[in-house]
């Protein structure tokens, strides 16, 4: 099978191509549909990017399985040794609103473990990437997660509901909260040390976090589900029990407050 570096190179090239498509629609009033059942919106840009990725990636790696937010799921992926896990546009609402923090999230998973991942923020021209056995990078430069001395004052990317008392039996941590719409981008911001942690406690789709979780881990952070368990991917139900990413000491302190 292709090496991890070859898979990463494929993902990076595909992510850049995705960005070129998305930017053709960005701030140009793309057509939008509601998926229904609380799944949120999808735009013609999401569908165009997904169609390109299906053609490009599956032609390059015909033996790999496929899981994408914008493709009907198939149980065939569960028997594949390697699987693409893709979010054509992560942060679709931000994309529709003209915010520049939407992302393309592309990963290759082997037996439940992410082995290559790329996250591209096309409106900012920021390409993040990593392999299972290599460093995390942003635009080719090696990046590293922060190592704050404690919970107090740590900068955490999360939505306000995640800071409710019900989630913190050990006491709500005294952190500085910030937010970005794209989960993939949040993971990468932690990976490069611009924020100390990110967390989400609702069920989280694999395509939102697969690539970014690897990038954060290779940058020195701990990436777990919302209860501290190791993340595994390509599950029959492709959702994790939330996600928490931070440097080892901060991750442990946050988990201790979770009870």
C-alpha positions in Angstrom: 0.0 0.0 0.0 1.2 3.6 -0.5 3.3 5.1 2.3 1.9 7.7 4.7 3.9 10.4 3.0 2.4 9.6 -0.3 -1.1 9.6 1.1 -0.4 13.0 2.8 0.8 14.5 -0.5 -2.3 13.3 -2.2 -4.5 14.8 0.5 -2.7 18.2 0.4 -3.0 18.4 -3.4 -6.7 17.5 -3.2 -7.3 20.0 -0.4 -5.7 22.8 -2.4 -8.0 21.9 -5.4 -11.0 21.9 -3.0 -10.0 25.4 -1.9 -9.9 26.6 -5.4 -13.4 25.4 -6.0 -14.8 26.8 -2.7 -13.3 30.2 -3.3 -15.1 30.5 -6.6 -18.4 30.4 -4.6 -17.2 32.2 -1.5 -19.1 35.6 -1.0 -20.9 35.0 -4.2 -24.3 34.0 -2.8 -24.1 30.2 -3.5 -27.3 28.2 -3.6 -28.1 26.7 -0.2 -30.4 23.8 0.9 -31.4 22.6 4.3 -30.5 18.9 4.7 -33.4 18.4 7.2 -33.4 16.4 10.5 -31.2 19.0 12.1 -28.3 18.2 9.8 -27.8 21.8 8.9 -27.3 23.5 5.5 -25.4 22.4 2.4 -24.3 24.6 -0.5 -23.6 24.0 -4.1 -19.9 24.6 -3.1 -20.0 21.7 -0.7 -21.4 19.4 -3.4 -18.9 20.6 -6.0 -16.0 20.1 -3.7 -17.3 16.6 -2.8 -17.7 15.6 -6.4 -14.1 16.6 -7.2 -12.8 14.8 -4.2 -14.7 11.6 -5.0 -13.2 11.6 -8.5 -9.7 12.6 -7.5 -9.1 10.5 -4.4 -11.0 7.4 -5.3 -9.3 7.3 -8.7 -5.9 7.6 -7.1 -6.7 5.0 -4.4 -9.5 2.7 -5.7 -9.0 0.2 -2.9 -9.7 2.7 -0.1 -13.1 3.1 1.6 -15.0 6.3 1.6 -16.8 8.3 4.3 -17.8 11.9 3.6 -20.4 14.2 5.0 -21.8 14.8 1.6 -21.9 11.2 0.3 -24.5 8.6 1.3 -22.8 6.2 3.7 -22.1 2.6 2.8 -21.1 -0.3 5.0 -18.5 -1.2 2.4 -16.0 1.1 4.2 -16.1 -1.0 7.3 -14.2 -3.8 5.6 -11.6 -1.6 3.9 -8.1 -1.6 5.3 -7.8 2.1 4.6 -10.6 4.7 4.4 -10.8 8.3 3.3 -12.7 10.4 5.9 -13.6 13.7 4.4 -15.5 16.9 5.2 -15.7 18.8 1.9 -16.4 22.1 3.8 -16.2 22.2 7.5 -18.0 25.3 8.8 -20.6 25.6 6.1 -22.6 28.2 8.0 -19.4 30.3 8.3 -18.9 29.8 4.5 -22.4 31.0 3.8 -22.0 34.0 6.1 -18.8 35.1 4.4 -16.5 34.2 7.3 -13.0 33.2 6.3 -12.4 30.3 8.8 -14.1 27.5 6.9 -11.9 24.4 6.2 -11.4 21.4 4.1 -10.7 18.3 6.2 -9.2 15.2 4.6 -7.9 12.1 6.3 -6.8 8.6 5.6 -7.6 6.1 8.4 -6.1 2.6 8.7 -7.8 0.1 11.1 -9.3 2.9 13.1 -6.2 5.1 13.3 -5.6 8.3 11.3 -2.3 7.8 9.4 -2.4 11.0 7.2 -4.4 14.2 7.5 -4.6 17.6 5.9 -6.7 20.6 6.9 -6.8 23.6 4.5 -8.2 27.0 5.3 -8.3 28.4 1.8 -9.4 32.0 2.6 -6.3 32.3 4.9 -4.1 30.1 2.7 -3.1 27.9 5.7 -2.4 24.3 5.0 -2.0 22.0 8.0 -0.8 18.4 7.7 0.7 15.4 9.4 1.3 11.7 9.1 1.2 9.2 11.9 5.1 9.0 12.0 5.9 12.6 11.1 5.7 16.2 12.5 2.7 18.4 12.3 3.2 21.4 10.0 1.5 24.6 8.8 2.5 25.7 5.4 5.6 23.5 5.7 6.8 24.8 9.0 6.8 22.4 12.0 4.2 23.4 14.7 3.8 22.5 18.4 1.0 22.7 20.9 1.3 24.9 24.0 2.1 23.6 27.5 0.4 26.0 29.9 1.1 25.7 33.6 -2.4 25.0 34.6 -6.1 25.4 33.9 -6.5 28.9 35.2 -6.3 31.4 32.3 -5.9 28.7 29.7 -7.3 29.7 26.3 -10.0 27.2 25.2 -11.9 27.1 21.9 -15.4 25.9 22.7 -19.0 27.0 22.5 -20.7 28.4 25.6 -22.9 25.4 26.3 -19.8 23.3 26.9 -19.0 25.4 29.9 -22.2 24.6 31.8 -22.0 23.3 35.3 -23.5 19.9 34.2 -20.3 19.1 32.3 -17.9 19.8 35.1 -18.6 17.9 38.4 -15.2 19.0 39.7 -16.0 22.6 39.0 -16.2 24.7 35.9 -12.6 25.6 34.8 -11.5 29.2 34.9 -10.5 29.5 31.3 -10.6 32.1 28.7 -13.2 31.0 26.1 -13.0 31.7 22.4 -14.8 30.2 19.3 -14.2 29.4 15.7 -17.0 27.7 13.6 -14.9 24.9 12.1 -14.0 22.0 14.4 -11.1 21.1 12.1 -9.7 24.6 12.3 -10.0 24.6 16.1 -8.0 21.5 16.3 -5.3 23.0 14.1 -5.2 26.2 16.2 -4.4 24.1 19.2 -1.8 22.2 17.2 0.1 25.4 16.5 -0.2 26.7 20.0 -2.4 29.7 19.2 -4.9 28.3 21.7 -4.3 25.9 24.6 -7.2 23.6 24.2 -10.5 22.9 22.4 -13.4 20.8 23.5 -16.8 19.7 22.5 -19.1 17.4 24.4 -21.9 16.7 21.9 -21.6 13.7 19.6 -19.0 14.7 17.0 -18.9 13.5 13.4 -15.7 11.8 12.4 -15.2 13.9 9.3 -15.0 17.0 11.4 -12.1 15.9 13.5 -10.2 13.0 11.9 -7.5 15.0 10.2 -7.3 17.7 12.8 -7.0 15.2 15.7 -3.9 13.6 14.0 -2.4 17.0 13.4 -2.9 18.1 17.0 -1.5 14.8 18.3 1.6 15.0 16.2 2.1 18.6 17.5 2.3 17.1 21.0 -1.3 17.5 22.2 -3.5 14.7 23.6 -6.6 14.1 21.5 -9.4 12.1 23.2 -13.2 11.9 23.2 -15.1 14.0 25.7 -14.5 11.5 28.5 -10.8 11.1 27.9 -10.9 7.8 25.9 -8.7 7.3 22.8 -10.3 8.3 19.5 -11.0 5.6 17.0 -12.3 6.2 13.5 -14.4 4.5 10.8 -17.0 3.2 13.2 -20.3 1.9 12.0 -21.9 5.0 13.6 -19.3 7.6 12.6 -19.6 9.8 15.6 -17.4 10.2 18.7 -18.5 11.0 22.2 -17.2 14.6 21.9 -13.6 15.6 21.6 -11.0 17.2 23.9 -7.6 18.3 22.7 -4.9 20.0 24.8 -1.3 19.5 25.9 -0.8 16.5 28.2 -0.9 18.4 31.6 -3.8 20.6 30.7 -5.7 17.7 29.1 -5.3 15.7 32.4 -6.4 18.7 34.5 -9.5 19.2 32.4 -10.4 15.5 32.5 -10.0 15.6 36.3 -12.7 18.3 36.5 -14.9 16.2 34.2 -15.1 13.6 37.0 
